[in-house]
């Protein structure tokens, strides 16, 4: 192998690494946007179920059974936990994809 070939392979490897880095930054921006949307949704659900609904339905909630009161209070917590779970799954999926891409790039550089 010639010295020029070695230098060319290193340059190719560096350019591939930069591409991975830029795609990672773009994915992080998309994920952070999704995180903001999910947080706003969770806050809206929390405000709606914990503050607005009991205020407007005070008579119905006061006359409701204990089971109904518990369900009305638990539903927003369930939605918030569901959104957190979805975000965690998305982040893990993104990390697995990046790891696969990195492994593929290492294999192509080695061959």
Contact map, one row per residue, 1 for C-alpha under 8 A:
111011000000000000000000000000000000000000000000000000000000000000000000000000000000000000000000000000000000000
111111000000000000000000000000000000000000000000000000000000000000000000000000000000000000000000000000000000000
111111100000000000000000000000000000000000000000000000000000000000000000000000000000000000000000000000000000000
011111110000000000000000000000000000000000000000000000000000000000000000000000000000000000000000000000000000000
111111111000000000000000000000000000000000000000000000000000000000000000000000000000000000000000000000000000000
111111111100000000000000000000000000000000000000000000000000000000000000000000000000000000000000000000000000000
001111111110000000000000000000000000000000000000000000000000000000000000000000000000000000000000000000000000000
000111111111000000000000000000000000000000000000000000000000000000000000000000000000000000000000000000000000000
000011111111100000000000000000000000000000000000000000000000000000000000000000000000000000000000000000000000100
000001111111110000000000000000000000000000000000000000000000000000000000000000000000000000000000000000000000000
000000111111111000000000000000000000000000000000000000000000000000000000000000000000000000000000000000000000000
000000011111111100000000000000000000000000000000000000000000000000000000000000000000000000000000000000000000000
000000001111111110000000000000000000000000000000000000000000000000000000000000000000000000000000000000001000100
000000000111111111000000000000000000000000000000000000000000000000000000000000000000000000000000000000000000000
000000000011111111100000000000000000000000000000000000000000000000000000000000000000000000000000000000000000000
000000000001111111110000000000000000000000000000000000000000000000000000000000000000000000000000000000001000000
000000000000111111111000000000000000000000000000000000000000000000000000000000000000000000000000000000000000000
000000000000011111111100000000000000000000000000000000000000000000000000000000000000000000000000000000000000000
000000000000001111111110000000000000000000000000000000000000000000000000000000000000000000000000000000000000000
000000000000000111111111000000000000000000000000000000000000000000000000000000000000000000000000010011000000000
000000000000000011111111100000000000000000000000000000000000000000000000000000000000000000000000000000000000000
000000000000000001111111110000000000000000000000000000000000000000000000000000000000000000000000000000000000000
000000000000000000111111111000000000000000000000000000000000000000000000000000000000000000000000000000000000000
000000000000000000011111111100000000000000000000000000000000000000000000000000000000000000000000010000000000000
000000000000000000001111111110000000000000000000000000000000000000000000000000000000000000000000000000000000000
000000000000000000000111111111000000000000000000000000000000000000000000000000000000000000000000000000000000000
000000000000000000000011111111100000000000000000000000000000000000000000000000000000000000000100000000000000000
000000000000000000000001111111110000000000000000000000000000000000000000000000000000000000000000000000000000000
000000000000000000000000111111111000000000000000000000000000000000000000000000000000000000000000000000000000000
000000000000000000000000011111111100000000000000000000000000000000000000000000000000000000000000000000000000000
000000000000000000000000001111111110000000000000000000000000000000000000000000000000000000100000000000000000000
000000000000000000000000000111111111000000000000000000000000000000000000000000000000000000000000000000000000000
000000000000000000000000000011111111100000000000000000000000000000000000000000000000000000000000000000000000000
000000000000000000000000000001111111110000000000000000000000000000000000000000000000000000000000000000000000000
000000000000000000000000000000111111111000000000000000000000000000000000000000000000001000000000000000000000000
000000000000000000000000000000011111111100000000000000000000000000000000000000000000000000000000000000000000000
000000000000000000000000000000001111111110000000000000000000000000000000000000000000000000000000000000000000000
000000000000000000000000000000000111111111000000000000000000000000000000000000000010000000000000000000000000000
000000000000000000000000000000000011111111100000000000000000000000000000000000000000000000000000000000000000000
000000000000000000000000000000000001111111110000000000000000000000000000000000000000000000000000000000000000000
000000000000000000000000000000000000111111111000000000000000000000000000000000000000000000000000000000000000000
000000000000000000000000000000000000011111111100000000000000000000000000000100110010000000000000000000000000000
000000000000000000000000000000000000001111111110000000000000000000000000000000000000000000000000000000000000000
000000000000000000000000000000000000000111111111000000000000000000000000000000000000000000000000000000000000000
000000000000000000000000000000000000000011111111100000000000000000000000000100110000000000000000000000000000000
000000000000000000000000000000000000000001111111111000000000000000000000000110000000000000000000000000000000000
000000000000000000000000000000000000000000111111111100000000000000000000000000000000000000000000000000000000000
000000000000000000000000000000000000000000011111111110000000000000000000000000000000000000000000000000000000000
000000000000000000000000000000000000000000001111111111000000000000000001101100000000000000000000000000000000000
000000000000000000000000000000000000000000000111111111000000000000000000100100000000000000000000000000000000000
000000000000000000000000000000000000000000000111111111100000000000000000000000000000000000000000000000000000000
000000000000000000000000000000000000000000000011111111110000000000000000000000000000000000000000000000000000000
000000000000000000000000000000000000000000000001111111111100000000000000000000000000000000000000000000000000000
000000000000000000000000000000000000000000000000111111111100100000000000000000000000000000000000000000000000000
000000000000000000000000000000000000000000000000001111111100000000000000000000000000000000000000000000000000000
000000000000000000000000000000000000000000000000000111111100000000000000000000000000000000000000000000000000000
000000000000000000000000000000000000000000000000000011111111100000000000000000000000000000000000000000000000000
000000000000000000000000000000000000000000000000000011111111110000000000000000000000000000000000000000000000000
000000000000000000000000000000000000000000000000000000001111111000000000000000000000000000000000000000000000000
000000000000000000000000000000000000000000000000000000001111111100000000000000000000000000000000000000000000000
000000000000000000000000000000000000000000000000000001001111111100011000000000000000000000000000000000000000000
000000000000000000000000000000000000000000000000000000000111111100000000000000000000000000000000000000000000000
000000000000000000000000000000000000000000000000000000000011111110000000000000000000000000000000000000000000000
000000000000000000000000000000000000000000000000000000000001111111011000000000000000000000000000000000000000000
000000000000000000000000000000000000000000000000000000000000001111111000000000000000000000000000000000000000000
000000000000000000000000000000000000000000000000000000000000000111111100000000000000000000000000000000000000000
000000000000000000000000000000000000000000000000000000000000000011111110000000000000000000000000000000000000000
000000000000000000000000000000000000000000000000000000000000100111111111000000000000000000000000000000000000000
000000000000000000000000000000000000000000000000000000000000100111111111100000000000000000000000000000000000000
000000000000000000000000000000000000000000000000000000000000000001111111110000000000000000000000000000000000000
000000000000000000000000000000000000000000000000000000000000000000111111111000000000000000000000000000000000000
000000000000000000000000000000000000000000000000100000000000000000011111111100000000000000000000000000000000000
000000000000000000000000000000000000000000000000110000000000000000001111111110000000000000000000000000000000000
000000000000000000000000000000000000000000000000000000000000000000000111111111000000000000000000000000000000000
000000000000000000000000000000000000000000000000100000000000000000000011111111100000000000000000000000000000000
000000000000000000000000000000000000000001001100110000000000000000000001111111110000000000000000000000000000000
000000000000000000000000000000000000000000000100000000000000000000000000111111111000000000000000000000000000000
000000000000000000000000000000000000000000000000000000000000000000000000011111111100000000000000000000000000000
000000000000000000000000000000000000000001001000000000000000000000000000001111111110000000000000000000000000000
000000000000000000000000000000000000000001001000000000000000000000000000000111111111000000000000000000000000000
000000000000000000000000000000000000000000000000000000000000000000000000000011111111100000000000000000000000000
000000000000000000000000000000000000000000000000000000000000000000000000000001111111110000000000000000000000000
000000000000000000000000000000000000010001000000000000000000000000000000000000111111111000000000000000000000000
000000000000000000000000000000000000000000000000000000000000000000000000000000011111111100000000000000000000000
000000000000000000000000000000000000000000000000000000000000000000000000000000001111111110000000000000000000000
000000000000000000000000000000000000000000000000000000000000000000000000000000000111111111000000000000000000000
000000000000000000000000000000000010000000000000000000000000000000000000000000000011111111100000000000000000000
000000000000000000000000000000000000000000000000000000000000000000000000000000000001111111110000000000000000000
000000000000000000000000000000000000000000000000000000000000000000000000000000000000111111111000000000000000000
000000000000000000000000000000000000000000000000000000000000000000000000000000000000011111111100000000000000000
000000000000000000000000000000100000000000000000000000000000000000000000000000000000001111111110000000000000000
000000000000000000000000000000000000000000000000000000000000000000000000000000000000000111111111000000000000000
000000000000000000000000000000000000000000000000000000000000000000000000000000000000000011111111100000000000000
000000000000000000000000001000000000000000000000000000000000000000000000000000000000000001111111110000000000000
000000000000000000000000000000000000000000000000000000000000000000000000000000000000000000111111111000000000000
000000000000000000000000000000000000000000000000000000000000000000000000000000000000000000011111111100000000000
000000000000000000000000000000000000000000000000000000000000000000000000000000000000000000001111111110000000000
000000000000000000010001000000000000000000000000000000000000000000000000000000000000000000000111111111000000000
000000000000000000000000000000000000000000000000000000000000000000000000000000000000000000000011111111100000000
000000000000000000000000000000000000000000000000000000000000000000000000000000000000000000000001111111110000000
000000000000000000010000000000000000000000000000000000000000000000000000000000000000000000000000111111111000000
000000000000000000010000000000000000000000000000000000000000000000000000000000000000000000000000011111111100000
000000000000000000000000000000000000000000000000000000000000000000000000000000000000000000000000001111111110000
000000000000000000000000000000000000000000000000000000000000000000000000000000000000000000000000000111111111000
000000000000100100000000000000000000000000000000000000000000000000000000000000000000000000000000000011111111100
000000000000000000000000000000000000000000000000000000000000000000000000000000000000000000000000000001111111110
000000000000000000000000000000000000000000000000000000000000000000000000000000000000000000000000000000111111111
000000000000000000000000000000000000000000000000000000000000000000000000000000000000000000000000000000011111111
000000001000100000000000000000000000000000000000000000000000000000000000000000000000000000000000000000001111111
000000000000000000000000000000000000000000000000000000000000000000000000000000000000000000000000000000000111111
000000000000000000000000000000000000000000000000000000000000000000000000000000000000000000000000000000000011111
